Amino acid sequence: MNTKIFCDIAELDQIKKFNKKKIVKGFTTNPSLMRKAGAKDYKLYSKKILKICNNKPVSFEVFADDYQNMKSQAMKINIWGKNVYVKVPVVNSKGKFMGRIIKELNNEKIKLNVTAVYNSKQTAKILNLINKKTKVIISIFAGRAGDAGKDPVPEIKKSIQLANNYKNVEILWASVREPYNYLQAKQLGCHIITVPPTIIKKIENFGKSYDQLTKETVKAFLVDSKKSDFKI
């Protein structure tokens, strides 16, 4: 399985840099990343991103918490560009399943990235509502599940199996914690993985032998001990 790498970032200079890389097939953003990047005007900032990246998929998230405003934001985001995916959370902050909006947007042929998904039950609920034509990404937050002491692999595996009948659906491994997650995603047959820039750089360096790694580690200890002029 050729798992596509999407870069999870909102900084304009980083998007410029990573948009040039063949390894990067798309971008994902969220309100937290946008805030961190210093965005003041959400729409204006998103348009700046789309000026840099106008041919690879880019996901922009709604941040309203109720159906009416979420729908309104989604409709506006959708017309920003042909490569735009509208990111909608699987539930709102009160835990209410956003099935109605997922179904309606999907029926209106709007490309969706359903986010903050954690298990295959949620995946099944999403699949039950959508057609088999309009593109849908289902983002499963593997890293955050791991942070909470849960193994994300069985849930991703089940989600991939459930989505097998849908040619228009891609399962995405989100919230990556280490480069090895990329190999796990590939082994599972995950369609996409979102990766921050620091980890993409590490993935590009895959292939070092254990001997090389051992030498590099010991050298690093040696250099630091010399820099500090340690004596025993």
N, C-alpha and C positions, 0 to 999 in steps of 0.2 A: 504493500500500500504506500502510495506516495503522499505522505501527510504534508499539507501546505503550511508554511510558516507565515503567520500574520504578526506584525509588530504592534505591541500594545504600548502606545505612546501618544502624547499630544503636543510635545515641544516641536515647534516649527523647524528648527535647525536639525533636529534628529530625524524628522520625517523627510526632510530634503536629502539627508545622508542615506537613510535606509531605503528610500524609494528607488535609489539607483542600484540597489543590490538585487541580483537575480533571485537569491534565496528567499527574499521577502515578497510574498504574493498578495499582501493586503495589509490593512491597518484597522485596529480597533481602538476606540476611545471610550471614555465614560466621564460623567461630571467631576469625579474626583481627580482624574488625570488632567482634565481641562483646567480645573482650579489650580492644581500644582504647577501647570505650565504658565500660569499668570493670565488666563483668559478672563476678560471683564465682560465682553459682549459675546454670548454663546454663538449666535448666528454669524456674526462678523468673523469670529475666530474660526468657526467651522468652514466658512467660505475660503479663508486663507489656506486651510489644510487642503481643500479641494483644488485650489489653484496649483498647489505643488503636486498633489496626487490626483490625477483626473482619469486614470485608466485602470487602477487597481481598486478592489472593493474597500470601502471605508465605512465603518459602523459609527453612527452617532446616536446617543441615547436620549430618550425622553426623560424628563425629571419631574413631571407632574405626578400626582399621587392618586388622582381620581379619574374616572373613565372619560368624562367630558374633555378635560384639559389635556389628558394624555392623547386622546384621539386628535385633538386640534394640533398639538405639537407634532405628532407623527405625520400628519398630512403635510405640514409645512416642511419638516425635515426631508420628506420624500422627494420634494421637487428641487432640492439643492443640487442634485446631480444624478446622472444615470448610474453611476457606480456606488450610490449611497444605499446602505442597509439601515433600516430604522431599528434601533435597539429598544426592545420593550421588556421590562422585567416580568418574570413568570407570575409573580404576585406583587401587590403593592405593599407599602410599609406596614399595613395592618394585617397582612397575610391573606388578603382576598385574591383568589385566582383571577388572573386577567384574561380569561378565556374569551369573553365577548369581544374585547378589542383585538386579540390575536386573530380570531375568526374573521372579523370585519375587515381588518387591514389586509389579511391574506386574500380574501374574496375580491378586494379592490386591486389585486395584483401588485401589492407593495412588498418589496423584498424585506424580510424581517430577520433580526438576530434576537432570539428570545434568550434573555440573560438571567443570571442568578439561579440557574437550575442546579440541583444537587443530586437528584435521584431519577431512576428510570420510571417511577410512577408519574413524576411530573412530565417526563418525555412522552409517555403514553397519552396523557391528558392533552398535550399540545398536538400530537399526531392525529388524535381523534377529531380535531377541529379544522384541520387544514386540507386544502386541495393537493393534488399531486402534480401541479404545474409550477406555481409561483415559488421562487426560491426562499428557503427558510434555513437559517443556521440556529442550532440549539447549543448554547454555551453552558457547559457543565464545569462548575467551579471546583476542579480537582484539588488544587493547592490548598484552598481554604478548608476543604473537607479534611485533608490530611492534617492541617493545623489543629483541627478539632478532634484528632485521633481516629478519624474514620478512613478506611481504605476506599479511594474513589474508583479503583479499577473495575470491580464487579458492576457498579452502577453504569459506568461508561460502556462496558461490554454489552450489558443488557440494552442500553439505549441504542447502540449501533445495530444490534440485532433487530430491534423494533423498527428502526428507520430504514431497514434494508429494502422494504417495498416502495419506498419513496425516493425516486431518482432526484427529486428537487430538494431533498433535505440533507444537510451536512451536520455532523456532530463535531463540536469543537471542544478541545481540552483547554480550559481557561485557568487562570491564576497559577502559572508555572512557578515552581520553586527552585528547580535545578535543571541543568542541561539534559540529564538522563531522562527527564520526563518526555523529551522529544522522542527518544527511542521507545519508551513505553507506549506513547501514542501511536507510533508507527506499527509496533507489534500488535496493537489492538485493532488496527485498521481505522483509526480516527481520521476524519477528513481534514481537519484543521487543528492547529495548536497556536495559541496566542503567546508570544514570547517578548519579554522586555529586551531592550537593546543590549544590556550587559550579558545576557544569556545567549543572545544570537551570536555575539562575538565568540563565546566559548564553544558553541556548536560548530562554528566555522573552523575551530582548531581540533575537532575530533580526530582521533587516529593515533595519538601518542601511545607508545608502548609503556608497560608497567616500569620497565627499566628507566626509560626517559623520565617518567613521573617521579620515580624515587630520587634520581639524581637532581632534578629541578627542585624538589622539596628540600633536600639536604643543603643544596647550594643556597637557597633562600635563607635557611637558618644561619648558615655560615656568614653570609653577607650582613645580616642584621646583627649578629654578635660582634662583627668587626666594626660596623657603624657605631655601635654603642660602646666599643672599646671594653667589652666585658673581660674581667679577669677573675680567676678562682684561686 
